[in-house]
Every structure is written in C-alpha cells, then in structure tokens.
Amino acid sequence: MLALTLLLFFGTLTYTALLTRRLIPILRAKKMGQSILKIGPVWHKDKEGTPTMGGIVFLSGIVVFSM
C-alpha cells in the first residue's frame, strides 16, 4: 500500500511539473498574466505578467492520478 501511495504521489508530482513547464509559455503568449497594482510593494512589479493558473494544473494532476 505504501508503494502504491508513493508511486501515485511521485507520478502526480512529475505530471504537474511537466504540465506546468508546458503551460506557462502558452499562457504568456495568450497574455493571461496578472497585473500588479501600484499600491503594492515595489518588488512585486517583477511578478507582472506571470500566468495565473489558479490550481488548474494541480487539480488536473490529482484527478488524472485518482482515476
């Protein structure tokens, strides 16, 4: 049982990492990045344009490996 749990955990981790690496450039090309307000800290300006995934990748990994 422990072996199956570890296999599913690392399978989901690998799937999520690979999907994230492929999805970020696609979302950036579609300009689906977040905008940073001027009232926030200065260092947050570096994060502008980062795609907002909202857990889609993580939830899809869990769903795929739960079946």
Legacy VTK file of the C-alpha trace (Angstrom):
# vtk DataFile Version 3.0
C-alpha trace
ASCII
DATASET POLYDATA
POINTS 67 float
0.000 0.000 0.000
2.850 2.364 0.809
4.487 1.599 -2.532
1.273 2.457 -4.396
0.873 5.695 -2.440
4.450 6.741 -3.199
4.046 5.815 -6.854
0.894 7.920 -7.153
2.493 10.816 -5.268
5.588 10.946 -7.467
3.517 10.343 -10.590
1.305 13.321 -9.753
4.353 15.435 -8.877
6.050 14.626 -12.188
2.868 15.175 -14.202
2.275 18.533 -12.537
5.863 19.697 -13.057
5.871 18.742 -16.735
2.438 20.233 -17.419
3.394 23.479 -15.676
6.539 23.821 -17.784
4.467 23.465 -20.964
1.515 25.570 -19.840
3.346 28.723 -18.676
4.671 29.723 -22.150
1.229 29.104 -23.672
-0.461 31.303 -21.071
2.169 34.028 -21.504
1.635 34.002 -25.274
-2.106 34.492 -24.701
-1.351 37.390 -22.300
-3.104 35.666 -19.415
-0.740 37.135 -16.831
-1.601 39.009 -13.695
-1.283 42.753 -13.372
0.298 44.346 -10.315
-1.295 47.361 -8.667
0.820 50.443 -7.990
-0.116 50.389 -4.309
1.753 47.142 -3.683
5.412 46.645 -2.777
7.990 47.610 -5.413
9.410 44.072 -5.692
6.022 42.743 -6.798
6.474 44.578 -10.112
8.868 41.774 -11.152
5.959 39.313 -10.992
3.864 41.229 -13.505
2.867 39.062 -16.443
3.196 35.799 -14.516
0.370 33.487 -15.643
-2.445 32.989 -13.186
-3.169 29.269 -13.124
-5.357 29.121 -10.028
-4.547 25.495 -9.272
-5.758 24.129 -12.615
-2.549 22.158 -13.071
-2.591 20.787 -9.538
-6.233 19.759 -9.671
-5.809 18.098 -13.059
-2.870 16.089 -11.726
-4.878 14.894 -8.758
-7.866 13.997 -10.927
-5.762 12.126 -13.510
-3.925 10.053 -10.914
-7.012 9.414 -8.782
-8.751 7.502 -11.546
LINES 1 68
67 0 1 2 3 4 5 6 7 8 9 10 11 12 13 14 15 16 17 18 19 20 21 22 23 24 25 26 27 28 29 30 31 32 33 34 35 36 37 38 39 40 41 42 43 44 45 46 47 48 49 50 51 52 53 54 55 56 57 58 59 60 61 62 63 64 65 66
